[in-house]
Amino acid sequence: MTSPSPSPSTVAPRHTAPRPRGGIGQSVGDSLVVAKRNLIRMSRIPEMVIFGLIQPIMFVVLFTYVFGGSIEVGSTISPGAYREFLMAGIFAQTVTFATAGAGAGIADDMHKGLIDRFRSLPMARGAVLTGRTLADLVQTTLTLVVLAVVAAIVGWRFHENIGKVLLGFALLLLLGYAFSWIGALIGLSVRTPEAATSGGLIWLFPLTFISNAFVDANKLPTFLRHIAEWNPFSATVQACRELFGNLPPGFKTSDAWPMQHPVLASVLWSVLILVVFRTLAVRKYRSATA
């Protein structure tokens, strides 16, 4: 005697794995999920944020009170003039130094095998890196806000309308986000987080110091002056000084194109760096996890 076949209502539903969405929608959604994961992780390790704030604050205080009044900018050695001249450079240095943190974070994820777990999920390949860099951008924004408050406490002021000031900070964040992709590439190219930290900082020091960040580039030796004038870091610093109204009295702007059109040069440099290094980082990620 055969048992009756189950009716359609008694058949257990078959569970299938969710099919990944395609295109931009999947990439954006996955990137935001990864960014949220990294932000939650950062909030659970507050010393990461605290230590990230201490260094730029130290730079502000030390440069303001140690070098203020001893370095000539424009036609003056006034401590107040140097303080306003300096701050755009400190802001730009802060957002670019976040590169090391981005690289170390990605190297740590690779070292612990977290990237392999992401690979097993139906998610866009580039979302892991995009999410990480977006989380770093949020942390950089927080650092920049705190740094601006500290700068105001020690006497920094802006002399342009709020629209130009916000544009200046937007250029800083764009530069920082572009540089975070350099950090991502470094993090994927080394074996340990320690190596990523060292690799993320060693090239930043000449980049930031052979520039107009801390001294008037017109007073550099000819060879270094040309490097400083075409340094993408210098373009953003010069743009912020103009947008903040922080150019000192008697300051002579260089005839180099990036210094004559710093806002446009800053955007072009940042977009170029972003496109090139995002492409290289995503390609490296795919080959590293293949």
N, C-alpha and C positions, 0 to 999 in steps of 0.2 A: 504494500500500500504506500503510495507516494504522498508526501506531505504537500499541502497546497503551497503554491508559490506566493511569496509575500506580495501584498498589495503595494501600489506606488506610495501610499501614505506611510507604510512601515519601513520603507527602505531608508537606511541611514544616509544622510547627505554626505557626499564626498567632498572633503576639504582639499582645496588646491592652493598651492603657494601663490601669494599675490603677485600679479604681474606688474613689473615696474612701469611707471609712466614714462613717457618718452619726451625728448626734446628739452626745451628751456624750462618747462614747468617742473620736471623732475630735478633738473640741476639746481634750480633756485630753492625748491623745497628741501632737498637733501643738504644743500649748503647751510641753510638756516638751522636745520636740525643739528648738524655738526658744530655750528657756531654756538648754539645754545648749550650743547654738551661741554664745550671748552669754557664758556663763561661760568657755568655752574662749577666746573673744576677750579677755575681761578678764584671764585668766591669762597671755596672750601680751603684754599691755601692763601690766606690773606697776606702772608709774608712776601709772596711774589709781587703783589701790588705795592706793598709798603717799600720794599727794596727798590722797586722800579721808580718810586717817587723820590727816594732819598738822593740818588745820584744827581738828577737835574737840579734839585734844590741846592745841593752843595755847589754845583757849578755857578748858579745864580749868585749865591752869597760870596763865594770866593772871588769870582771875576769882578763882581761889583765893588767889593771893598778892598781887594788886594791890587787890582790893576786900574781901577777907576782913578783918574787924576794923573796917571803916569803914561798913558797911551794917547797919542794925538790922533784925533779923527776929524777930518775936514780941516778947519783952521783953529781948533780949540783942543785943550786938554782938560776941559771941565768934566768933573766926575759925573755930573748929571747928563751931559751930552753922551759920554761914553756908555752910561747905563742904558739909555734909550737905544743907542747904536747896537749895543751888545745883545739885547733881548731877542731880536729876530734870529740871531745866530744860535742862541741857546735853545729857542723853540725848535728850530730846524734840526739841531743836533739831537735833541731829545726824541723826535719822531723817527729819525733815522737809526738811532741806537736801539730802537725796538726790534731791529732786524735780527740781532743776536738772540733775543728771546723767541722770536718766531722759528728760527732755525733750530734752536735747542728743543723746543716743544715738539716739532715734527720729528727730529732725530730720536727723541725719547719715545714717541709713539711707535716709530719703526723698531726701536730696540726692544720694546716690550711686546711686540707682536700685535699691537692694537690695529695696525693697518691691515694685517692679514684677516682680522675679524671683520673689518669694514668691507673687505673684498668679497666675503661670503654673503653679503647683503645685496639685494637688488637696488643698487644706488649708482648714481652717476660717478664716474671715476674722478673727475676734477672736483667733486663736492668736498672731499676730505681736505684738500688744500685750501679751497675757497672758504670753507667754514672756519678753518684755523686762522686764516689771515683776517677774516671779518671779526673774529673774536679779539684778535690782537689790535685791530683798529678801534674797537670799543675801549680796550684798556688804554691805548694811546690817547684817545680823546679825554678820558678821565685824567690821565697824567697831565695833559696839556691844560686842562681847566685848573687843576691845582697849581701848576707852575705859573699860570697867568695871575692867580691870586697872590702867590708869593712875590712875583715880580712887582705887582702893584704895591705890596707892602714895603718893598725896598725902594720904591720911588718911580717905577716905570709908568709912563702914561702914553696914551695914543692921542693923536691930534687930528684925526680924520673922522668922518661920520661912521656910524655903526655898520653900515652896509659894506664899506671898504674894509673895516676891521674883520668882519665875518668872512669876507672873501679871502683875506690874508690867512686866517686860520683854516679855511677850506683848502687852500693851496698847501699848507703844511700837512694836513691830513692826507691829501692826495699823494704828496711825496712820500709820507710814511707808509701808506698802503702799497705804493709801487715798490718801495725798498723791502717790504715784508716778503715780497715774492722772491727777491734775491736771497733772503734768509731761508725761504722754503726750499729753494734749489740747493743751498748749502746743506740744510738739514737732511736732504735726501741723498747727498753725495758723500757723507761721512758716516762713520760707524757708531759714534757715541755722542751723547748730548754735550759732553765737555769739549769735544772737537768742534762741534757746531758753534758753541759759544765763542771759542777762540777764533774760528774761521769767520764768524760774523762780525768780530770787532777789529781784527788786525788790519783790514783794508779801510775801515771807517775812519780811523784816526788821520791818515794822510788826506783822505777825502774832505774831512771837515776842517782840518787845520790849514791845508793849502786852498784857502777860499777867502771870502770876505767876511766870514762869520765873526772873527774876533779882532781883526785889524783891518785898516783901510788897504784894500788890494792894490791901490795906486802906489803904495810905499813898498811893495814887494819887489825883489829883483825881477828884471824883465822876463826871464824864462818862467818863473813861478807866477808872475802876474798874468801871463797869457793862460796858463793852466787854470788859475783861479777864476778868470773871467768867463771861461767856457765850461766851468764845473757846474753840473746840474744843481748841485747843492747851493752854489752861489746865486744862481738865478732865483731860486725860491727865497733866499735870504734878502736879496735886493728888492724883490717884489713885495715882501712883507714890510720892509722898511718904508717903502713908498706908500703902501696902503695904510700903515699905522701912523704915517707922518713922523717917522723917527730918523730922518736924515739930518745929520748935524750941520751947524752953520758952516758955510764955506766948503761943503763937500762937493767934489768934482766927480761927476759920473763918468765912467770910462766910455770910450767910443765903441767898444765891442758890442756887437748886436745884442747878445743876451742881456747886457747891462742897460742898453737903451730901451729894450722891450722886455723887461723882466717877467711881467705877468704872463705874456704869451709864451716866452721861453720856458718858464716854470711848468706851464701846462703841457707844452710839447715834450719836454724832457721826461716828465712824470708819466705821461701816456706811453711814450716810447719804451721806457723802462718796464712799465707794467705789461705791455703787450709782449715784449721780447722774453722777459723772465717768467711770465705766467706760462707762455708756450713751452719754454724749456723745462720748467718745473713739472708741468703736467706730463710732458713726454718722459721725463726722468722717473716720475711716479709710476707710469705704466710699465716702463722697462724694469723698474726695481721690484714691482709686485707681480711681474708676469710669471 
